Amino acid sequence: MRGSSRAYEVMDDVADAAKHGALRNPQRNSTLQLSALCEFNQQHKFRFIRNVLYINHSTHGEVDFIQTARDAITYCNARLAIGIQWSSTLKK
């Protein structure tokens, strides 16, 4: 199924890197990074918005883990004809 979906490829690479560490093909290597998003106002007060998990992929760059996982699940569901009646909504 590689080559048909960017999201599937990225998630496949994340899983392999998590299991094996550095991969033989350096273009498939990835790491995960957690960031906290906050906003500040004129009075120097801040408000926490949310945590974001990013994938730092050697080929595809920085991508949002949740969005990529959603797209990979949607692709697998359609490609494998699993028939799961599921639709996702990501709140911003």
C-alpha positions, 0 to 999 in steps of 0.5 A: 500500500506504500506509494498510494497515500502520503499519510499512510507512508508517514504512519508506516514509517513512524511505526517502523521507527518506533519499533526499530529505531534508526531505519536503514533507509534514512529517508524513512526516519522520523521522530515525534515532538510534543509542543504546547500552543499558547497565546499571549495578550497585551498585559503579558498574560497567556492562555493555554490552547492545546498540546500538539504532537508533530511527526518530524519526517526525514522526507515529508517534514513536520506534519501533525500526528492527529491529522496524518493518523486520521487521513491514514485511517480513512485511506486504509478503510477505503483501500481495504474495504473494511466498511467502517462507518466512521467520519472524523472531525478535528476541532481547531 
